Amino acid sequence: MSSAAAFFDIDGTLYREGFIADLFRMLVKCEVIPYDKWYDEVRPEFINWDRRLGTYDTYLLKMASLYTEAITGHHHSLVKHIVDRVIEDKAMRTYVYTRARIQWHKDQGHKVITISGSPEELVGAMARFYELDDFRGSRYLINEEGIYTGEILPMWDAKSKRKAVMEMVQLHDLDLEQSWSYGDTAGDLTMFSLTGHPTLINPTRELIDLVRADKALMDRAKLIVERKDVIYKMDVHHLALEDD
């Protein structure tokens, strides 16, 4: 008999920011990434996002590009060491609602899986910290000597996440109609489309618009916003958005 599962994104869904941002800052602190790279190339995108003049995705993609450049030629043990430090400092910086849902799914005997665009090393460390059943993240490839080559197999787009979900179905004999999914950006849309119980958590406007454009998906979707110490449960059908 097939099992139910719960698929969780990490950045902005479980973790209260983009996890790669904390990894990036630690790489700057450890002088793997020069400070002027942060100041000249990433900081302007961060300021634009912080002032709501630019998008968070633009900021994250800039960091991901410089992250790839920075680790190329380094041994994977360096990244593992830095990831361990980030997890030690930041792993509990997560949303209360999402942590509670992870525990609820465990209590129900569901498979709990995370699929995230963050580096696989970071996603795997979070999966182990929260004792999840499986994970997929963006793969930064290494050669036979364990050196990063600069090649990437991304996991931040909808197509890649769809492929990862279908791999999990085969590996764990899952029933997607009886499964849940949790995410916050357009990259999570295919997880929502494939599962019977999708939940938008602090979603982007783009994701809201995509869900509302698909009536069947909208009819089964839930929307959660967590701010300060309040968790708001909203009806996707009756959202009153400022610029509608």
Secondary structure, DSSP 4 states (H G I P E B T S, - for coil): -PBPEEEE--BTTTBSS-HHHHHHHHHHHTTSS-HHHIIIIIHHHHHHHHTTSS-HHHHHHHHHHHHHHHHTTSBHHHHHHHHHHHHHHHTT-B-HHHHHHHHHHHHHT-EEEEEEEEEHHHHHHHHHHTT-SEEEEEEEEE-TTSBEEEEEE--SSHHHHHHHHHHHHHHHTB-GGG-EEEESSGGGHHHHHHSSEEEEES--HHHHHHHHT-HHHHHH-EEEEEETTEEEEE-GGG---TT-
